[in-house]
Amino acid sequence: MMRITLTLGDITEARVDAVVNAANSSLLGGGGVDGAIHRKGGPEILEACRKLRASHYGKGLRTGRAVATTAGRLPARWVIHTVGPVWSRDEDRSALLASCYRESLGVADELEVRTVAFPAISAGIFGWPVQDAARIAVETVNNTSTNVIEARFVLFTQDVLDAFTSAAEAH
């Protein structure tokens, strides 16, 4: 049975088997969590992402999908990159956000990972309302069949941690 844990902190310091990167579709680094993972993980992650782009992901990674690379210099062994959707007032994109979590857990299972750290996917620069992002994340992770034993949400600010705590308590 998987347990969900919540913590305030820096995902690049998480001592888990795999960290999930809220990546941009290019897989070549960016801002927020993506930039932090690439900076702290070092050039090995970028090199692995470039190899992915040169092979199966020539046009980049589609929203809601996930793929793994080395974690470079991070304490984790793997980085699972997933592209969250940009929030839209005009279109319900919640299925794509849920897919990020399901697909990441699927990749974790393929890698035989037992502990995974997630950020609040799409809740930063992609503008997803934090309470809704937290609800979708917690519900999806709770309802996904996986061999992962711990899904740890590593959240960067107290307000995001509070939203995830409320979502976890409601579930």
Number of C-alpha atoms within 10 A of each C-alpha: 10 16 12 16 14 17 18 15 16 15 25 25 14 20 15 20 20 29 33 31 32 31 27 21 20 17 26 18 21 17 14 13 23 20 17 17 29 26 17 16 20 15 14 15 26 21 15 18 23 17 14 18 17 12 10 10 17 12 12 18 21 16 18 22 20 26 21 23 19 19 26 21 17 24 17 22 16 22 27 24 26 29 26 30 25 17 19 12 7 6 7 9 16 18 12 18 25 22 22 26 26 22 19 27 25 20 20 27 15 11 13 12 21 18 20 27 27 22 22 23 27 21 21 18 12 14 13 23 12 20 18 14 24 25 19 20 27 23 16 18 19 17 10 14 14 18 17 19 14 17 23 20 27 25 22 16 12 12 13 21 21 17 18 27 20 15 19 18 9 10 10
